[in-house]
Amino acid sequence: MQSSSAEVTMMESQNRKRAPAWTEWEVRDLIAVWGEESMLSELRSSFRNAKTFVKISQGMKDRGHNKDPKQCCMKRKELRQAYQKTREANGHSGSELQTCRFYDELHAI
């Protein structure tokens, strides 16, 4: 019996453990570490940022959080997308002003 790719994908996603949700404190610290000029400079200058996310993960550890480089990378991506979506929505005249959590902190970066 063959299973469809949708069934396989569903089974894989059920077997994959979800990472625990980030606390507000962890997100604020991630933004602070990511927003350091040296990190921003590295992220801008390199297409492959694996080493930079190791440093960001270490910065999180220094602040008492246990987040691996992949978790930091994924959370940064989520935050950037939420920020850009909000910014784009607010660029349309006549639309109701929208906001996202941490908008001001992200805007500063």
PDB file as gemmi writes it, atoms N, CA and C in Angstrom:
CRYST1    1.000    1.000    1.000  90.00  90.00  90.00 P 1                      
ATOM      1  N   MET A   1       0.834  -1.185   0.000  1.00  0.00           N  
ATOM      2  CA  MET A   1       0.000   0.000   0.000  1.00  0.00           C  
ATOM      3  C   MET A   1       0.876   1.243   0.000  1.00  0.00           C  
ATOM      4  N   GLN A   2       0.617   2.136  -0.923  1.00  0.00           N  
ATOM      5  CA  GLN A   2       1.394   3.367  -0.988  1.00  0.00           C  
ATOM      6  C   GLN A   2       0.643   4.488  -0.285  1.00  0.00           C  
ATOM      7  N   SER A   3       1.400   5.364   0.369  1.00  0.00           N  
ATOM      8  CA  SER A   3       0.752   6.522   0.981  1.00  0.00           C  
ATOM      9  C   SER A   3       1.081   7.755   0.149  1.00  0.00           C  
ATOM     10  N   SER A   4       0.160   8.677   0.146  1.00  0.00           N  
ATOM     11  CA  SER A   4       0.367   9.891  -0.641  1.00  0.00           C  
ATOM     12  C   SER A   4       1.401  10.775   0.027  1.00  0.00           C  
ATOM     13  N   SER A   5       1.941  11.700  -0.745  1.00  0.00           N  
ATOM     14  CA  SER A   5       2.947  12.603  -0.173  1.00  0.00           C  
ATOM     15  C   SER A   5       2.338  13.471   0.915  1.00  0.00           C  
ATOM     16  N   ALA A   6       1.045  13.799   0.805  1.00  0.00           N  
ATOM     17  CA  ALA A   6       0.388  14.597   1.842  1.00  0.00           C  
ATOM     18  C   ALA A   6       0.332  13.814   3.156  1.00  0.00           C  
ATOM     19  N   GLU A   7       0.039  12.504   3.057  1.00  0.00           N  
ATOM     20  CA  GLU A   7      -0.007  11.680   4.265  1.00  0.00           C  
ATOM     21  C   GLU A   7       1.380  11.569   4.896  1.00  0.00           C  
ATOM     22  N   VAL A   8       2.396  11.399   4.067  1.00  0.00           N  
ATOM     23  CA  VAL A   8       3.764  11.288   4.567  1.00  0.00           C  
ATOM     24  C   VAL A   8       4.158  12.594   5.260  1.00  0.00           C  
ATOM     25  N   THR A   9       3.863  13.723   4.612  1.00  0.00           N  
ATOM     26  CA  THR A   9       4.191  15.018   5.198  1.00  0.00           C  
ATOM     27  C   THR A   9       3.478  15.197   6.528  1.00  0.00           C  
ATOM     28  N   MET A  10       2.202  14.786   6.596  1.00  0.00           N  
ATOM     29  CA  MET A  10       1.447  14.928   7.829  1.00  0.00           C  
ATOM     30  C   MET A  10       2.064  14.072   8.932  1.00  0.00           C  
ATOM     31  N   MET A  11       2.455  12.840   8.596  1.00  0.00           N  
ATOM     32  CA  MET A  11       3.064  11.967   9.595  1.00  0.00           C  
ATOM     33  C   MET A  11       4.405  12.537  10.065  1.00  0.00           C  
ATOM     34  N   GLU A  12       5.181  13.066   9.129  1.00  0.00           N  
ATOM     35  CA  GLU A  12       6.476  13.645   9.504  1.00  0.00           C  
ATOM     36  C   GLU A  12       6.281  14.818  10.452  1.00  0.00           C  
ATOM     37  N   SER A  13       5.309  15.669  10.166  1.00  0.00           N  
ATOM     38  CA  SER A  13       5.110  16.844  11.007  1.00  0.00           C  
ATOM     39  C   SER A  13       4.578  16.447  12.380  1.00  0.00           C  
ATOM     40  N   GLN A  14       3.818  15.337  12.462  1.00  0.00           N  
ATOM     41  CA  GLN A  14       3.331  14.881  13.757  1.00  0.00           C  
ATOM     42  C   GLN A  14       4.473  14.301  14.587  1.00  0.00           C  
ATOM     43  N   ASN A  15       5.440  13.682  13.917  1.00  0.00           N  
ATOM     44  CA  ASN A  15       6.559  13.075  14.622  1.00  0.00           C  
ATOM     45  C   ASN A  15       7.598  14.105  15.059  1.00  0.00           C  
ATOM     46  N   ARG A  16       7.654  15.216  14.361  1.00  0.00           N  
ATOM     47  CA  ARG A  16       8.642  16.244  14.660  1.00  0.00           C  
ATOM     48  C   ARG A  16       8.213  16.992  15.917  1.00  0.00           C  
ATOM     49  N   LYS A  17       9.116  17.109  16.880  1.00  0.00           N  
ATOM     50  CA  LYS A  17       8.779  17.826  18.100  1.00  0.00           C  
ATOM     51  C   LYS A  17       8.835  19.323  17.842  1.00  0.00           C  
ATOM     52  N   ARG A  18       7.858  20.025  18.332  1.00  0.00           N  
ATOM     53  CA  ARG A  18       7.856  21.478  18.188  1.00  0.00           C  
ATOM     54  C   ARG A  18       8.761  22.072  19.250  1.00  0.00           C  
ATOM     55  N   ALA A  19       9.457  23.097  18.860  1.00  0.00           N  
ATOM     56  CA  ALA A  19      10.306  23.788  19.834  1.00  0.00           C  
ATOM     57  C   ALA A  19       9.401  24.533  20.805  1.00  0.00           C  
ATOM     58  N   PRO A  20       9.817  24.642  22.051  1.00  0.00           N  
ATOM     59  CA  PRO A  20       8.987  25.382  22.997  1.00  0.00           C  
ATOM     60  C   PRO A  20       8.858  26.847  22.574  1.00  0.00           C  
ATOM     61  N   ALA A  21       7.734  27.443  22.895  1.00  0.00           N  
ATOM     62  CA  ALA A  21       7.490  28.839  22.530  1.00  0.00           C  
ATOM     63  C   ALA A  21       8.519  29.742  23.209  1.00  0.00           C  
ATOM     64  N   TRP A  22       8.856  30.814  22.532  1.00  0.00           N  
ATOM     65  CA  TRP A  22       9.797  31.783  23.083  1.00  0.00           C  
ATOM     66  C   TRP A  22       9.057  32.696  24.057  1.00  0.00           C  
ATOM     67  N   THR A  23       9.691  33.015  25.157  1.00  0.00           N  
ATOM     68  CA  THR A  23       9.110  33.980  26.092  1.00  0.00           C  
ATOM     69  C   THR A  23       9.399  35.390  25.576  1.00  0.00           C  
ATOM     70  N   GLU A  24       8.669  36.348  26.083  1.00  0.00           N  
ATOM     71  CA  GLU A  24       8.901  37.739  25.679  1.00  0.00           C  
ATOM     72  C   GLU A  24      10.337  38.149  26.004  1.00  0.00           C  
ATOM     73  N   TRP A  25      10.817  37.708  27.164  1.00  0.00           N  
ATOM     74  CA  TRP A  25      12.181  38.039  27.592  1.00  0.00           C  
ATOM     75  C   TRP A  25      13.218  37.483  26.608  1.00  0.00           C  
ATOM     76  N   GLU A  26      13.011  36.253  26.160  1.00  0.00           N  
ATOM     77  CA  GLU A  26      13.933  35.632  25.199  1.00  0.00           C  
ATOM     78  C   GLU A  26      13.920  36.388  23.871  1.00  0.00           C  
ATOM     79  N   VAL A  27      12.734  36.781  23.414  1.00  0.00           N  
ATOM     80  CA  VAL A  27      12.635  37.503  22.140  1.00  0.00           C  
ATOM     81  C   VAL A  27      13.326  38.853  22.260  1.00  0.00           C  
ATOM     82  N   ARG A  28      13.096  39.554  23.365  1.00  0.00           N  
ATOM     83  CA  ARG A  28      13.744  40.868  23.556  1.00  0.00           C  
ATOM     84  C   ARG A  28      15.269  40.723  23.578  1.00  0.00           C  
ATOM     85  N   ASP A  29      15.761  39.664  24.226  1.00  0.00           N  
ATOM     86  CA  ASP A  29      17.211  39.432  24.254  1.00  0.00           C  
ATOM     87  C   ASP A  29      17.734  39.059  22.871  1.00  0.00           C  
ATOM     88  N   LEU A  30      16.977  38.262  22.123  1.00  0.00           N  
ATOM     89  CA  LEU A  30      17.390  37.927  20.762  1.00  0.00           C  
ATOM     90  C   LEU A  30      17.501  39.198  19.922  1.00  0.00           C  
ATOM     91  N   ILE A  31      16.511  40.069  20.021  1.00  0.00           N  
ATOM     92  CA  ILE A  31      16.539  41.322  19.261  1.00  0.00           C  
ATOM     93  C   ILE A  31      17.745  42.160  19.674  1.00  0.00           C  
ATOM     94  N   ALA A  32      18.042  42.185  20.965  1.00  0.00           N  
ATOM     95  CA  ALA A  32      19.191  42.956  21.454  1.00  0.00           C  
ATOM     96  C   ALA A  32      20.506  42.400  20.907  1.00  0.00           C  
ATOM     97  N   VAL A  33      20.669  41.075  20.931  1.00  0.00           N  
ATOM     98  CA  VAL A  33      21.900  40.452  20.435  1.00  0.00           C  
ATOM     99  C   VAL A  33      22.005  40.644  18.924  1.00  0.00           C  
ATOM    100  N   TRP A  34      20.918  40.376  18.217  1.00  0.00           N  
ATOM    101  CA  TRP A  34      20.874  40.511  16.761  1.00  0.00           C  
ATOM    102  C   TRP A  34      21.114  41.956  16.350  1.00  0.00           C  
ATOM    103  N   GLY A  35      20.650  42.899  17.168  1.00  0.00           N  
ATOM    104  CA  GLY A  35      20.761  44.317  16.833  1.00  0.00           C  
ATOM    105  C   GLY A  35      22.119  44.938  17.101  1.00  0.00           C  
ATOM    106  N   GLU A  36      23.030  44.179  17.699  1.00  0.00           N  
ATOM    107  CA  GLU A  36      24.375  44.706  17.934  1.00  0.00           C  
ATOM    108  C   GLU A  36      25.019  44.997  16.577  1.00  0.00           C  
ATOM    109  N   GLU A  37      25.708  46.095  16.491  1.00  0.00           N  
ATOM    110  CA  GLU A  37      26.279  46.533  15.213  1.00  0.00           C  
ATOM    111  C   GLU A  37      27.152  45.463  14.573  1.00  0.00           C  
ATOM    112  N   SER A  38      27.936  44.750  15.377  1.00  0.00           N  
ATOM    113  CA  SER A  38      28.819  43.721  14.819  1.00  0.00           C  
ATOM    114  C   SER A  38      28.006  42.586  14.182  1.00  0.00           C  
ATOM    115  N   MET A  39      26.894  42.211  14.814  1.00  0.00           N  
ATOM    116  CA  MET A  39      26.051  41.140  14.262  1.00  0.00           C  
ATOM    117  C   MET A  39      25.372  41.615  12.979  1.00  0.00           C  
ATOM    118  N   LEU A  40      24.835  42.822  13.006  1.00  0.00           N  
ATOM    119  CA  LEU A  40      24.163  43.364  11.821  1.00  0.00           C  
ATOM    120  C   LEU A  40      25.133  43.440  10.653  1.00  0.00           C  
ATOM    121  N   SER A  41      26.349  43.858  10.936  1.00  0.00           N  
ATOM    122  CA  SER A  41      27.369  43.969   9.907  1.00  0.00           C  
ATOM    123  C   SER A  41      27.675  42.599   9.297  1.00  0.00           C  
ATOM    124  N   GLU A  42      27.824  41.581  10.160  1.00  0.00           N  
ATOM    125  CA  GLU A  42      28.095  40.226   9.664  1.00  0.00           C  
ATOM    126  C   GLU A  42      26.928  39.694   8.838  1.00  0.00           C  
ATOM    127  N   LEU A  43      25.713  39.929   9.305  1.00  0.00           N  
ATOM    128  CA  LEU A  43      24.535  39.422   8.589  1.00  0.00           C  
ATOM    129  C   LEU A  43      24.394  40.088   7.226  1.00  0.00           C  
ATOM    130  N   ARG A  44      24.751  41.366   7.131  1.00  0.00           N  
ATOM    131  CA  ARG A  44      24.662  42.097   5.865  1.00  0.00           C  
ATOM    132  C   ARG A  44      25.737  41.660   4.879  1.00  0.00           C  
ATOM    133  N   SER A  45      26.920  41.328   5.393  1.00  0.00           N  
ATOM    134  CA  SER A  45      28.061  41.094   4.512  1.00  0.00           C  
ATOM    135  C   SER A  45      28.196  39.646   4.040  1.00  0.00           C  
ATOM    136  N   SER A  46      27.417  38.745   4.609  1.00  0.00           N  
ATOM    137  CA  SER A  46      27.600  37.338   4.269  1.00  0.00           C  
ATOM    138  C   SER A  46      26.284  36.706   3.835  1.00  0.00           C  
ATOM    139  N   PHE A  47      26.357  35.897   2.785  1.00  0.00           N  
ATOM    140  CA  PHE A  47      25.168  35.188   2.314  1.00  0.00           C  
ATOM    141  C   PHE A  47      24.891  33.987   3.221  1.00  0.00           C  
ATOM    142  N   ARG A  48      25.932  33.315   3.619  1.00  0.00           N  
ATOM    143  CA  ARG A  48      25.789  32.173   4.532  1.00  0.00           C  
ATOM    144  C   ARG A  48      26.093  32.662   5.942  1.00  0.00           C  
ATOM    145  N   ASN A  49      25.077  32.612   6.792  1.00  0.00           N  
ATOM    146  CA  ASN A  49      25.205  33.219   8.110  1.00  0.00           C  
ATOM    147  C   ASN A  49      25.302  32.222   9.262  1.00  0.00           C  
ATOM    148  N   ALA A  50      25.611  30.961   8.971  1.00  0.00           N  
ATOM    149  CA  ALA A  50      25.631  29.942  10.022  1.00  0.00           C  
ATOM    150  C   ALA A  50      26.548  30.333  11.182  1.00  0.00           C  
ATOM    151  N   LYS A  51      27.739  30.852  10.866  1.00  0.00           N  
ATOM    152  CA  LYS A  51      28.683  31.232  11.926  1.00  0.00           C  
ATOM    153  C   LYS A  51      28.144  32.390  12.754  1.00  0.00           C  
ATOM    154  N   THR A  52      27.442  33.307  12.114  1.00  0.00           N  
ATOM    155  CA  THR A  52      26.863  34.446  12.826  1.00  0.00           C  
ATOM    156  C   THR A  52      25.782  33.965  13.789  1.00  0.00           C  
ATOM    157  N   PHE A  53      24.983  32.984  13.361  1.00  0.00           N  
ATOM    158  CA  PHE A  53      23.940  32.482  14.255  1.00  0.00           C  
ATOM    159  C   PHE A  53      24.520  31.671  15.406  1.00  0.00           C  
ATOM    160  N   VAL A  54      25.692  31.094  15.227  1.00  0.00           N  
ATOM    161  CA  VAL A  54      26.385  30.458  16.358  1.00  0.00           C  
ATOM    162  C   VAL A  54      26.729  31.541  17.380  1.00  0.00           C  
ATOM    163  N   LYS A  55      27.209  32.687  16.904  1.00  0.00           N  
ATOM    164  CA  LYS A  55      27.537  33.805  17.799  1.00  0.00           C  
ATOM    165  C   LYS A  55      26.284  34.357  18.475  1.00  0.00           C  
ATOM    166  N   ILE A  56      25.191  34.463  17.711  1.00  0.00           N  
ATOM    167  CA  ILE A  56      23.937  34.958  18.297  1.00  0.00           C  
ATOM    168  C   ILE A  56      23.446  33.981  19.368  1.00  0.00           C  
ATOM    169  N   SER A  57      23.537  32.679  19.073  1.00  0.00           N  
ATOM    170  CA  SER A  57      23.154  31.655  20.048  1.00  0.00           C  
ATOM    171  C   SER A  57      24.007  31.771  21.310  1.00  0.00           C  
ATOM    172  N   GLN A  58      25.315  32.031  21.126  1.00  0.00           N  
ATOM    173  CA  GLN A  58      26.204  32.195  22.274  1.00  0.00           C  
ATOM    174  C   GLN A  58      25.814  33.439  23.075  1.00  0.00           C  
ATOM    175  N   GLY A  59      25.452  34.499  22.367  1.00  0.00           N  
ATOM    176  CA  GLY A  59      24.986  35.712  23.040  1.00  0.00           C  
ATOM    177  C   GLY A  59      23.735  35.448  23.865  1.00  0.00           C  
ATOM    178  N   MET A  60      22.870  34.597  23.342  1.00  0.00           N  
ATOM    179  CA  MET A  60      21.668  34.214  24.090  1.00  0.00           C  
ATOM    180  C   MET A  60      22.052  33.400  25.328  1.00  0.00           C  
ATOM    181  N   LYS A  61      23.022  32.484  25.172  1.00  0.00           N  
ATOM    182  CA  LYS A  61      23.493  31.689  26.322  1.00  0.00           C  
ATOM    183  C   LYS A  61      24.089  32.601  27.389  1.00  0.00           C  
ATOM    184  N   ASP A  62      24.832  33.622  26.940  1.00  0.00           N  
ATOM    185  CA  ASP A  62      25.428  34.578  27.884  1.00  0.00           C  
ATOM    186  C   ASP A  62      24.358  35.317  28.678  1.00  0.00           C  
ATOM    187  N   ARG A  63      23.170  35.417  28.100  1.00  0.00           N  
ATOM    188  CA  ARG A  63      22.054  36.096  28.766  1.00  0.00           C  
ATOM    189  C   ARG A  63      21.146  35.108  29.503  1.00  0.00           C  
ATOM    190  N   GLY A  64      21.572  33.843  29.541  1.00  0.00           N  
ATOM    191  CA  GLY A  64      20.841  32.847  30.324  1.00  0.00           C  
ATOM    192  C   GLY A  64      19.781  32.058  29.574  1.00  0.00           C  
ATOM    193  N   HIS A  65      19.805  32.090  28.243  1.00  0.00           N  
ATOM    194  CA  HIS A  65      18.815  31.366  27.448  1.00  0.00           C  
ATOM    195  C   HIS A  65      19.484  30.214  26.707  1.00  0.00           C  
ATOM    196  N   ASN A  66      18.767  29.123  26.548  1.00  0.00           N  
ATOM    197  CA  ASN A  66      19.312  27.964  25.858  1.00  0.00           C  
ATOM    198  C   ASN A  66      18.647  27.824  24.489  1.00  0.00           C  
ATOM    199  N   LYS A  67      19.132  28.582  23.518  1.00  0.00           N  
ATOM    200  CA  LYS A  67      18.598  28.543  22.154  1.00  0.00           C  
ATOM    201  C   LYS A  67      19.736  28.218  21.204  1.00  0.00           C  
ATOM    202  N   ASP A  68      19.511  27.210  20.346  1.00  0.00           N  
ATOM    203  CA  ASP A  68      20.559  26.833  19.403  1.00  0.00           C  
ATOM    204  C   ASP A  68      20.531  27.765  18.186  1.00  0.00           C  
ATOM    205  N   PRO A  69      21.585  27.719  17.365  1.00  0.00           N  
ATOM    206  CA  PRO A  69      21.656  28.627  16.208  1.00  0.00           C  
ATOM    207  C   PRO A  69      20.448  28.533  15.277  1.00  0.00           C  
ATOM    208  N   LYS A  70      19.941  27.315  15.061  1.00  0.00           N  
ATOM    209  CA  LYS A  70      18.799  27.147  14.160  1.00  0.00           C  
ATOM    210  C   LYS A  70      17.549  27.821  14.736  1.00  0.00           C  
ATOM    211  N   GLN A  71      17.339  27.670  16.037  1.00  0.00           N  
ATOM    212  CA  GLN A  71      16.187  28.308  16.678  1.00  0.00           C  
ATOM    213  C   GLN A  71      16.289  29.832  16.555  1.00  0.00           C  
ATOM    214  N   CYS A  72      17.491  30.373  16.748  1.00  0.00           N  
ATOM    215  CA  CYS A  72      17.699  31.817  16.642  1.00  0.00           C  
ATOM    216  C   CYS A  72      17.432  32.285  15.211  1.00  0.00           C  
ATOM    217  N   CYS A  73      17.898  31.515  14.253  1.00  0.00           N  
ATOM    218  CA  CYS A  73      17.702  31.855  12.846  1.00  0.00           C  
ATOM    219  C   CYS A  73      16.216  31.864  12.494  1.00  0.00           C  
ATOM    220  N   MET A  74      15.492  30.831  12.906  1.00  0.00           N  
ATOM    221  CA  MET A  74      14.065  30.727  12.590  1.00  0.00           C  
ATOM    222  C   MET A  74      13.269  31.846  13.264  1.00  0.00           C  
ATOM    223  N   LYS A  75      13.591  32.157  14.515  1.00  0.00           N  
ATOM    224  CA  LYS A  75      12.859  33.210  15.223  1.00  0.00           C  
ATOM    225  C   LYS A  75      13.140  34.565  14.587  1.00  0.00           C  
ATOM    226  N   ARG A  76      14.384  34.798  14.185  1.00  0.00           N  
ATOM    227  CA  ARG A  76      14.727  36.055  13.507  1.00  0.00           C  
ATOM    228  C   ARG A  76      13.924  36.190  12.217  1.00  0.00           C  
ATOM    229  N   LYS A  77      13.832  35.090  11.481  1.00  0.00           N  
ATOM    230  CA  LYS A  77      13.083  35.090  10.222  1.00  0.00           C  
ATOM    231  C   LYS A  77      11.608  35.411  10.485  1.00  0.00           C  
ATOM    232  N   GLU A  78      11.024  34.764  11.494  1.00  0.00           N  
ATOM    233  CA  GLU A  78       9.624  35.025  11.861  1.00  0.00           C  
ATOM    234  C   GLU A  78       9.413  36.496  12.209  1.00  0.00           C  
ATOM    235  N   LEU A  79      10.303  37.026  13.017  1.00  0.00           N  
ATOM    236  CA  LEU A  79      10.182  38.423  13.453  1.00  0.00           C  
ATOM    237  C   LEU A  79      10.293  39.387  12.276  1.00  0.00           C  
ATOM    238  N   ARG A  80      11.263  39.125  11.394  1.00  0.00           N  
ATOM    239  CA  ARG A  80      11.426  39.986  10.211  1.00  0.00           C  
ATOM    240  C   ARG A  80      10.191  39.964   9.330  1.00  0.00           C  
ATOM    241  N   GLN A  81       9.624  38.773   9.139  1.00  0.00           N  
ATOM    242  CA  GLN A  81       8.429  38.650   8.303  1.00  0.00           C  
ATOM    243  C   GLN A  81       7.247  39.395   8.917  1.00  0.00           C  
ATOM    244  N   ALA A  82       7.061  39.264  10.222  1.00  0.00           N  
ATOM    245  CA  ALA A  82       5.957  39.952  10.896  1.00  0.00           C  
ATOM    246  C   ALA A  82       6.142  41.469  10.782  1.00  0.00           C  
ATOM    247  N   TYR A  83       7.372  41.921  10.979  1.00  0.00           N  
ATOM    248  CA  TYR A  83       7.673  43.354  10.875  1.00  0.00           C  
ATOM    249  C   TYR A  83       7.395  43.860   9.457  1.00  0.00           C  
ATOM    250  N   GLN A  84       7.912  43.146   8.451  1.00  0.00           N  
ATOM    251  CA  GLN A  84       7.749  43.592   7.060  1.00  0.00           C  
ATOM    252  C   GLN A  84       6.283  43.569   6.634  1.00  0.00           C  
ATOM    253  N   LYS A  85       5.537  42.568   7.077  1.00  0.00           N  
ATOM    254  CA  LYS A  85       4.116  42.476   6.746  1.00  0.00           C  
ATOM    255  C   LYS A  85       3.362  43.674   7.346  1.00  0.00           C  
ATOM    256  N   THR A  86       3.674  44.005   8.577  1.00  0.00           N  
ATOM    257  CA  THR A  86       3.029  45.144   9.245  1.00  0.00           C  
ATOM    258  C   THR A  86       3.411  46.443   8.562  1.00  0.00           C  
ATOM    259  N   ARG A  87       4.686  46.589   8.256  1.00  0.00           N  
ATOM    260  CA  ARG A  87       5.165  47.812   7.610  1.00  0.00           C  
ATOM    261  C   ARG A  87       4.513  47.999   6.241  1.00  0.00           C  
ATOM    262  N   GLU A  88       4.409  46.905   5.494  1.00  0.00           N  
ATOM    263  CA  GLU A  88       3.781  46.959   4.175  1.00  0.00           C  
ATOM    264  C   GLU A  88       2.297  47.329   4.291  1.00  0.00           C  
ATOM    265  N   ALA A  89       1.606  46.727   5.256  1.00  0.00           N  
ATOM    266  CA  ALA A  89       0.179  47.011   5.453  1.00  0.00           C  
ATOM    267  C   ALA A  89      -0.038  48.479   5.821  1.00  0.00           C  
ATOM    268  N   ASN A  90       0.891  49.032   6.584  1.00  0.00           N  
ATOM    269  CA  ASN A  90       0.767  50.435   7.004  1.00  0.00           C  
ATOM    270  C   ASN A  90       1.166  51.406   5.901  1.00  0.00           C  
ATOM    271  N   GLY A  91       1.770  50.903   4.848  1.00  0.00           N  
ATOM    272  CA  GLY A  91       2.168  51.751   3.729  1.00  0.00           C  
ATOM    273  C   GLY A  91       1.020  52.092   2.801  1.00  0.00           C  
ATOM    274  N   HIS A  92      -0.081  51.354   2.929  1.00  0.00           N  
ATOM    275  CA  HIS A  92      -1.243  51.604   2.078  1.00  0.00           C  
ATOM    276  C   HIS A  92      -2.092  52.701   2.698  1.00  0.00           C  
ATOM    277  N   SER A  93      -2.353  53.758   1.929  1.00  0.00           N  
ATOM    278  CA  SER A  93      -3.147  54.857   2.472  1.00  0.00           C  
ATOM    279  C   SER A  93      -4.587  54.421   2.676  1.00  0.00           C  
ATOM    280  N   GLY A  94      -5.182  54.954   3.716  1.00  0.00           N  
ATOM    281  CA  GLY A  94      -6.574  54.664   4.000  1.00  0.00           C  
ATOM    282  C   GLY A  94      -6.802  53.387   4.785  1.00  0.00           C  
ATOM    283  N   SER A  95      -5.770  52.594   4.948  1.00  0.00           N  
ATOM    284  CA  SER A  95      -5.961  51.352   5.704  1.00  0.00           C  
ATOM    285  C   SER A  95      -5.765  51.618   7.190  1.00  0.00           C  
ATOM    286  N   GLU A  96      -6.391  50.782   7.981  1.00  0.00           N  
ATOM    287  CA  GLU A  96      -6.282  50.920   9.425  1.00  0.00           C  
ATOM    288  C   GLU A  96      -4.852  50.582   9.845  1.00  0.00           C  
ATOM    289  N   LEU A  97      -4.308  51.385  10.741  1.00  0.00           N  
ATOM    290  CA  LEU A  97      -2.931  51.188  11.195  1.00  0.00           C  
ATOM    291  C   LEU A  97      -2.811  49.848  11.919  1.00  0.00           C  
ATOM    292  N   GLN A  98      -1.804  49.073  11.529  1.00  0.00           N  
ATOM    293  CA  GLN A  98      -1.569  47.782  12.169  1.00  0.00           C  
ATOM    294  C   GLN A  98      -0.253  47.841  12.931  1.00  0.00           C  
ATOM    295  N   THR A  99      -0.107  46.919  13.848  1.00  0.00           N  
ATOM    296  CA  THR A  99       1.146  46.833  14.580  1.00  0.00           C  
ATOM    297  C   THR A  99       1.461  45.359  14.824  1.00  0.00           C  
ATOM    298  N   CYS A 100       2.711  45.102  15.136  1.00  0.00           N  
ATOM    299  CA  CYS A 100       3.089  43.750  15.540  1.00  0.00           C  
ATOM    300  C   CYS A 100       3.896  43.886  16.824  1.00  0.00           C  
ATOM    301  N   ARG A 101       3.926  42.802  17.555  1.00  0.00           N  
ATOM    302  CA  ARG A 101       4.677  42.809  18.797  1.00  0.00           C  
ATOM    303  C   ARG A 101       6.142  43.096  18.476  1.00  0.00           C  
ATOM    304  N   PHE A 102       6.780  43.921  19.263  1.00  0.00           N  
ATOM    305  CA  PHE A 102       8.199  44.270  19.103  1.00  0.00           C  
ATOM    306  C   PHE A 102       8.458  45.134  17.867  1.00  0.00           C  
ATOM    307  N   TYR A 103       7.421  45.762  17.308  1.00  0.00           N  
ATOM    308  CA  TYR A 103       7.582  46.559  16.089  1.00  0.00           C  
ATOM    309  C   TYR A 103       8.647  47.635  16.276  1.00  0.00           C  
ATOM    310  N   ASP A 104       8.571  48.371  17.373  1.00  0.00           N  
ATOM    311  CA  ASP A 104       9.519  49.480  17.592  1.00  0.00           C  
ATOM    312  C   ASP A 104      10.959  48.975  17.692  1.00  0.00           C  
ATOM    313  N   GLU A 105      11.148  47.861  18.403  1.00  0.00           N  
ATOM    314  CA  GLU A 105      12.496  47.307  18.539  1.00  0.00           C  
ATOM    315  C   GLU A 105      13.028  46.841  17.181  1.00  0.00           C  
ATOM    316  N   LEU A 106      12.165  46.205  16.402  1.00  0.00           N  
ATOM    317  CA  LEU A 106      12.571  45.728  15.090  1.00  0.00           C  
ATOM    318  C   LEU A 106      12.829  46.886  14.128  1.00  0.00           C  
ATOM    319  N   HIS A 107      12.030  47.937  14.239  1.00  0.00           N  
ATOM    320  CA  HIS A 107      12.197  49.098  13.384  1.00  0.00           C  
ATOM    321  C   HIS A 107      13.566  49.749  13.633  1.00  0.00           C  
ATOM    322  N   ALA A 108      13.999  49.726  14.873  1.00  0.00           N  
ATOM    323  CA  ALA A 108      15.303  50.310  15.227  1.00  0.00           C  
ATOM    324  C   ALA A 108      16.450  49.569  14.541  1.00  0.00           C  
ATOM    325  N   ILE A 109      16.256  48.286  14.278  1.00  0.00           N  
ATOM    326  CA  ILE A 109      17.289  47.489  13.588  1.00  0.00           C  
ATOM    327  C   ILE A 109      17.228  47.791  12.112  1.00  0.00           C  
TER     328      ILE A 109                                                      
END                                                                             
